[in-house]
Amino acid sequence: MSWPVPKPFAYFLTYRALFPADVSRVRSILLGVDKKQPVSGREYACGLSYVPVTRPVRCEQTVLRRFVTGCNMFTEKEREAVYKVIFKRRDIRTFLPKPVPQEKINRILTAAHHAPSVGFMQPWNFIIITSDEVKKQLAWAADKERRALAVHYEGEKQSQFLNIKVEGLQEAPVTICVTCDPTRGGSHVLGRNSIPETDILSTACAIQNMWLAACAEGLGMGWVSFYKKSDIRDILEIPPHIDPVALISLGYTDDYPEKPILELVNWEKRRPLAELIYSNKWGKPPEDNEEGAIDKQQPLHM
């Protein structure tokens, strides 16, 4: 059953309850006819998605609040938890030998597999590495490339770069190689024909989900990104058309920094958000950002 509703309730298209009388009462409240009667219902909808109610809704204020807020899917505490894990997540470089329960690894991989992907191509695969010998070979490949890249830096920068740990590939109980298959989905994948890089971008979304899930599980995760892909293909016997996008170290840690490691060592600072936002065209700052209002906006958790 559906009916026209006035603003600000335009997002609510339908209401479905166990009894027709409940539908009539909710409609009356929304249209401003009924201001007093309580509403009892067990299911109502926002847009096209039905939201189950575990107990009857007994006051018009509750119903109207849910309509005005666009039918929030999360409680305030759940919403705060999402922001908290976003701001607490760090790239971890030191790990404890404590084993990681398989169920935690499974949940992290499930989170990765539920990442968005262009054309729903799902181009990722995950190679789980627990062999000490294989991890030693991966650490060798990463350290070789680190030393080769050090020539691009001088003085203090070079010292800082060489101090970046890759030993986590051996220390962490689990290493995961995340790969991208550019042939996944065939020759014509929605969105990829125009922008071929969307397969790598989709894989990066999966890695971000892994990072957030690892943080929520109380685990550290580190992304090692310097190595020769040919070395990793040889070590892990990856087919030549498959791209090894990331080497992920996963495990418990007793060193979870408050800020990103590179920020702590003054390698780089976080840029003001206001400098990165333009309005309508490149280089034009938003008109409503008076006196740095964007950067003064505090997230729920830092």
Secondary structure, DSSP 8 states (H G I E B T S, - for coil): -B----TT-TT--BB--SSHHHHHHHHHHHTTS-SS-----SEEEETTEEEE-SS----HHHHHHHHHTT--SS-HHHHHHHHHHHHH--B----------HHHHHHHHHHHHTS--GGG---EEEEEE--HHHHHHHHHHHHHHHHHHGGG--HHHHHHHHTS--THHHHSSEEEEEEE-TTTT-S--TTTTT-TTHHHHHHHHHHHHHHHHHHHTT-EEEEE--S-HHHHHHHHT--TTSEEEEEEEEE--S---SS-HHHHTTS-----GGGG--SSSTT---TT-GGGHHHH---S--
